[in-house]
């Protein structure tokens, strides 16, 4: 029996990226091209059985976005656009540059609190104008996923990346390969694939997808800081900790941290590391990316398991924009807000409300 998809509505937001680039100038350097040029190079878009709408999405300067100029204001604006469109479409596809696609997808995960429709980010390693390209497959697969999610396949109510036939959670995603044929170009930090697409056939891993919001829950569009907080990313090789010179250099580097330290490769039980942090950055909040022994300082966060570094930066910025209370930052960063960590999903609103009640103490009788 043929399924009728003619009522399914999909919005495609074209931000730029390699998928739609064309050679320009005498040297043939690639540059973002208008949406209509991308559509010309993928004529199959006209044959899709859905109600399609295409829009160009620009940055504050009115330009299509290159990965190099994707920033937090852009992520905020995109979230507002998606939030406004959610009620009018069955799914939304965002065509984006691959270098910042992971952070963008992660940002949308936190900013769109209570998303009820699929938001599918995709792009390409080779532009659509080339005879052999991955743009065509990625974009068409993403449109199929956005249109059919919650219709004839299970609903995937969250930002995801669809690339080379694999679908991964946005807040766990990272770019693994630049190959136009590698099915693992984008991976998930927990190794899970939410869905796989081959020749238009979609297989969903129902055990891995998030539970959709209830009908009464409304979407909250949150924000990243317009100007990012100062967060120093620090990686220290365990062998390097034997060097007093390295410790001193690292201490000088992080001494200027007035927000937080995003630490990787450091075990909490390492006394030399703890001494360094207490000496050189006593007021900065350390955030560890890996699971280690119980912290000697309860104000030091624990991400629960390894996070992608860029995703951890996005989450840290998001949490610090909600509060500057160190203890509350600790709770929020360590909580599984959008499926980025292990354990049950927790609501930041409930975490904040519970924390405020604890601060107030028991009611006076």
N, C-alpha and C positions, 0 to 999 in steps of 0.2 A: 504493500500500500504506500503510495506516494504521500509525503507529508507536505502540507501547504505552508510555506514560509512567507507568503506575500504580505502578511500583517506585521511582520517583525521589522522594527525600526532600529537602525544603527546610525550613530553619529561618528564620523571619522574626523579627528582633529589633527591636522598636518602641521607639525612644528618645524620640520626641516630634517636635517640629518642626511646620512649617506644615501638613503633610499631614493631621495628625489634630486640628488645633485646632478649637475651637468658640467662638462668641461667649458671653461671660459678663457678668453684671452689667447695670445699666441703660444703660451706654454702649456695650454690645455689643463690648467689647474682646475680642480673641482670646486664648485660653489653652489650654495642652495639655489634651487630653481622653484618657480611657482607650482602650486598644486596641479594646475591643468597640464603641465608638462609631465608630471608623475603619472597622471591618469592616462595620458596618451601612450605612455610606455607600458601600461598594464591594461590593455583593452578588455581583459577578462572581467574587470570590475563592472563593466556594463551588463554583464550576463548574470550577475548575482540575483537570486530570487527575493531579495529583501528590499525594503524601502530605505534607500541610502541618502544620507546628507553629508556633504563634505564642507569643512571650513578650514581656513588657514588660521593658525594661532601664532601671534607675534609676541616678542618681548616688549619691554617698556619703550624701546627706541623704535618700535614699529618694524622690526626685522624678523625674518625667520630665524630659528634658533640653531646655532651650532653648539655641539657639546661643550666647546671651550667657553661659551658665554652663558651656559645654564647656571642659574643661581637661585637663592632662596626666594626672592620676590617672584621669580618666574614660577617656582613650584607652588607658591601661595596662589598666584593668579590662575594657574591651571586647576587647582583644587576648587576654586570658586566657580570656574567655568563648568567643571564636571558636576559640581553640586547643583548648579542652576539647571543643568541639562538632564539630571538623573530621572526626573519624573516624566520626561517626554520621549525617552528612548528605552529600548530593551537592553541595549548595551552600547558601550563607547570604546572606540579604538583611538589610541594616540600613537602617531608615527613620530619617532624621536631619534636622536643620535645615540649610538651604542655606547660611547664612552661614559656618558652620564645617565644612561637608561636605568641602571640599577639604583643609584641614589634617587632619581626622580620617582621610580616606582615605590621605593621605600618611603619617600616623603609623602606620596599620595596615600600610602597605607595609614600613616599617622594622622594626616590632615583630614581625611574623609572618614570621620568617626560615625559608623552606622551606615556605611554604603550598602545599598540593597541591589545594585546592578553590577554586572561585570565591567571592569575597567581594564582593557587589554593594551599594554604597551608593546610596540614592536618597532622594527627598523630593518637595517640591512648592513652587511659587510661590503657588498658591491652594489652600485647604483642600478636602478631599474632600466636605464638606457642601454646598458651593456647586454649583449646577447645572452650570456650566461650570468645570471644574477640570482641572488636569494631574496630580493625585495618582493618579487611577485608572490612567491610561496608564503613568505612571512605575513604579508599584508592580507592576502586572501584567507589564510588560516585564521588570522586574528579576527577578521570580520565574521567568519563562520562561528567562531567561539562566542563572540559577543552577541550574535543574533540568536543562537540556539541555547545558550545557557539559561536554564530555568524554563525551557520550552520542551524540547525533546531530549535534553540531557540535564543532569543535575545543575542547580544554580551555583555559580561561583561568585559570591558577592564581595569581591575584594580586588584590589589592583594586582595584576599578574603580568608577567612577561611571557609572550608567545614568540618563540624563535626556533627555527629549524625543526618544527614539529613537536617541541617540548614546551610545556607550560609550567612555570615555577612561580612561587609566591613572591610578590614584590619586595616585602621587607626582609626576605632571606636571599635575595638574588645578588649575583655578582658576575661580572664578565670574565669568562675563563679562557676564551679563545677568539682570535680574529679571523679564523678560517671561515669562508663562505659555505663550507660543506660540513663542518663539525656539528653534530647534533647537540653537543655539550657547550656550545658557545656561551650560553648562560646557564649557570648552575644555581642550586639552592644549598645553603649552608648545612641543612639537615639531610641533603641528598634526595629528598622527596620530589617526585614529579606529580603535579596536580592532575595533569591530563596530557594525552598524546594525540596528535592529529596526523593522519595519513590519508591522502587523496580524499579529503573532505570528511573522513570518518573520525569521529571524536570519541576517545575512551577516557572517562573520568575516573580518577582514583577517589572514590567517595569517602574513604576513610581519612583522607588527607585534607579535604576542603573544610573551611570554617563553617560553623553554623550561621545561617543568615539571621539578621536582626528580626525581631518580631514586628508585626504590622504596626504596632503603636509606637515603636522606637523611631525617632526622627533623626535625620542626618545632621550632624554637627560638623561644620567646616572650620577646622582649627588652623593655626598659623605656625610657621617657623619664624624665628626672629628676622626682621628685615635686614638688620646688621648682625651677622653671626657673633655669638659670644666667643671669647678667647678660649680655645681649647687646644692645648698642645698635644699632638700625637707623638708618643714616645715608644720606640721599640728598642729593647736592650737584649742582646744575645746573652744567654746564661753564662757562656764562657767568658764573655767580656766583663762580667761583673767582678772578675778577679783583678781587674785593673783599677787602681786608685785614680789614675789619670782619666779613665773613661767615666768613672763615677763623678769626678769633679766637673768634667765637661758637661755631662748630662745635667748635673745640678745647676750649673750656670745657665743652661738652656731653659730649664723649667722654672727657674726662680722668678721669671716675669709672668708666670701664669696667674691670671686674676679670675679665672673661671673654673676650669677643670683640666685634669690630665688624663688623656686616653692612653692607657698603658697596655702594651702587648709584650709577651715574652718574659714577663716578670712573675715569679712565684711569690705569693704573699709571705711564705715562711722564710724567705731570704732576708736575714737580719740586716745585711749590708744595704739592701734595697730599702728596707723600712727606715733605716737610719738616714739614708740619703733623702728620702721623701720628707721626713720630719725636719731635717736640717734646712733643705733648700726650698721646700714648698709647703710650709706649715699651714697656710691658709687655703691652698688649692685642694679641690676635691678629686682624689684619684678614682678613676673608673677602670676596672680591670676587664679585659675582653675574654679571658679564659677561666675555666673552672679550676680553682686552686683550693688549698687548705683553708679552713675557717680563718677569717681575717683577724689579726690582733687588734684592729681598730674597727668597731662596728659601723663607723661612718663611711667605710670604704665599700664601694658597691661590688656586686658580683653579677655578671651578665648571665650566669646559669650554664652557659656553654659558649663555645667560640662563635662570635659574630663576625661577619665581614667588616673590615675596618671602616669602609665608607658608610655602610649601614649603621654602624655603631656611632659614627659622627653625627649622622642624621638624627638618630634617636636621642643622643645626648643634647643636641641643639633643641630638639622638640621639647624634651623634658625640662630643660633649663628655661625655656620660654613659658612654661606653665608655672614654675615656681623657682625662687632662689633660695628656698629653705633647704639646707644640705641634707637633713634627715628625710625630707619628702622627696628630694631628688634621688636619694638612695633607694627608696621604696619604688618609685616610678621606673627608674632605669632597670631595676632588678625584676620588675614584673613583666609578665608576658602579655603585652597590650594588644598585639595584632597577629600573634602566631610567629613572632620572631624568635621566641625562646621555647623551652619545654614547659609543660604543665598547662593548666587551664587558662583560658583567656580571662584577663582582669580588666575592669573598666577604670580608666584614670579618674573619672568623676567620682566613682565610689571610693577609690583609694584616697583621694583628696578629702572627701567628706568624712571618711573614717578617721583620717589623720587629724582633722580639725576637731572632731569630737574627743579624741584622745587628749589633745592639747588643752581642751577646756576642762577636762576632768569630769568626775561624776557630778550630777546636778545637786545643788544645795537644797537640803530639805528643811 
